Each structure stands twice: as C-alpha cells, then as structure tokens.
Amino acid sequence: VCVSAKINWLRARGFMSEHANDYVIGPHKYLMAPYPNLVLVDDSDDNVKVFEECGGKAITFPAPWNKRRSEAVDPYCSHNAAAGFAKKMALEIEFALATDM
C-alpha cells in the first residue's frame, strides 16, 4: 500500500492526528524495538512477534488476516465506529507504555 494512502486512512479514522510525524512505515520495524517509549502497532502477527523478540512492546492491530480478526473494524465503517476503535487502541498503547507487557 502506498505510504500516503496508509497515512490518509489512519488520519481519516482518528488513529493519527493531522500533524503527527512520530511514526515509522517500512520493512525494518524491529530496529526500533530497543526504544522504551515506543510501541509498535502493526497488523502483521509476524512483525509483532519479531518486534517483541527484539525486546520491544507491540500491539497487533486487528485485521481480517491476523489473530485479532474477530475485533477487526470494517475499513469503510462510520466515523463514530472508527473513533471508538481508535480510543480503544489508544488505551492499549497507553497500557503498553505503562507496563512491561
């Protein structure tokens, strides 16, 4: 997926603010694992596993192709549904940063 399309999708659904620039999109996410104030949020079970094996904190973003498929939100869902889901993910990230997972 084109990076700008991914960012636009995240912003439109409340997962990323309009001026956010604290994200990494690319294949080598595991290189960020040593940073203690960082949480990987990824829809790939494999990326999450590798990140955690490298010592990082990670959350699997629910999607039809991963272990959290039952929680996945329709990508074309209403803004209210997406906003509620974004709040839930924000709480998971906050919890991850506050604990040793």
C-alpha positions as CSV (number, residue, x, y, z in Angstrom):
1,V,0.0,0.0,0.0
2,C,1.2,3.5,-0.8
3,V,2.5,5.2,2.3
4,S,0.4,8.4,1.8
5,A,-2.7,6.3,1.4
6,K,-2.0,4.5,4.6
7,I,-1.4,7.7,6.5
8,N,-4.6,9.3,5.0
9,W,-6.6,6.2,6.1
10,L,-5.2,6.4,9.7
11,R,-5.9,10.2,9.9
12,A,-9.4,9.9,8.5
13,R,-10.3,7.3,11.1
14,G,-8.8,9.1,14.1
15,F,-5.7,6.9,14.6
16,M,-3.2,9.7,13.7
17,S,-3.5,13.5,14.1
18,E,-3.2,15.7,11.1
19,H,0.3,16.9,12.1
20,A,1.7,13.7,13.6
21,N,5.2,12.8,12.5
22,D,6.1,10.2,15.1
23,Y,5.6,7.1,13.0
24,V,7.8,4.6,11.1
25,I,6.5,2.9,8.0
26,G,8.8,0.3,6.4
27,P,10.1,-3.2,6.5
28,H,12.6,-3.0,9.3
29,K,10.4,-2.0,12.2
30,Y,12.3,-4.4,14.6
31,L,15.2,-1.9,14.6
32,M,13.1,0.4,16.7
33,A,12.5,-2.3,19.4
34,P,15.1,-1.0,21.8
35,Y,13.4,2.3,22.3
36,P,11.5,2.2,25.6
37,N,8.9,4.9,24.8
38,L,7.8,3.3,21.6
39,V,5.0,0.8,20.9
40,L,4.7,-1.0,17.5
41,V,1.1,-1.2,16.3
42,D,1.1,-3.5,13.3
43,D,-1.5,-5.7,11.5
44,S,1.1,-8.4,10.9
45,D,1.4,-11.1,13.5
46,D,4.9,-11.9,12.3
47,N,6.0,-8.2,12.6
48,V,4.7,-8.0,16.2
49,K,6.4,-11.3,17.1
50,V,9.8,-10.2,15.7
51,F,9.5,-6.8,17.4
52,E,8.7,-8.4,20.8
53,E,11.6,-11.0,20.3
54,C,13.9,-8.0,19.8
55,G,12.8,-6.6,23.2
56,G,10.1,-4.1,22.0
57,K,6.5,-3.6,23.1
58,A,3.9,-4.3,20.4
59,I,0.2,-4.5,19.8
60,T,-1.5,-6.3,16.9
61,F,-3.9,-4.0,15.1
62,P,-7.0,-6.1,14.4
63,A,-7.4,-7.1,10.8
64,P,-9.1,-10.0,9.0
65,W,-5.8,-11.8,8.4
66,N,-4.4,-11.9,12.0
67,K,-5.1,-13.4,15.4
68,R,-7.3,-10.4,16.3
69,R,-9.6,-10.9,13.3
70,S,-12.8,-11.0,15.5
71,E,-12.1,-7.4,16.6
72,A,-11.4,-6.0,13.1
73,V,-13.2,-2.9,12.1
74,D,-14.6,-2.6,8.5
75,P,-12.2,-0.2,6.8
76,Y,-15.3,1.6,5.4
77,C,-17.1,1.9,8.7
78,S,-18.7,5.0,10.0
79,H,-16.5,7.8,11.6
80,N,-18.1,7.1,15.0
81,A,-17.3,3.4,15.0
82,A,-13.7,4.2,13.9
83,A,-13.3,6.9,16.5
84,G,-14.4,4.4,19.2
85,F,-12.0,1.8,18.0
86,A,-9.2,4.4,17.9
87,K,-9.8,5.3,21.5
88,K,-9.6,1.6,22.4
89,M,-6.3,1.3,20.6
90,A,-5.0,4.4,22.3
91,L,-5.8,2.8,25.7
92,E,-3.9,-0.3,24.7
93,I,-0.9,1.8,23.7
94,E,-1.1,3.7,27.0
95,F,-1.2,0.5,28.9
96,A,1.7,-1.0,27.0
97,L,3.9,2.1,27.7
98,A,3.0,1.9,31.4
99,T,3.8,-1.8,31.9
100,D,6.4,-4.3,31.0
101,M,3.8,-6.3,29.0
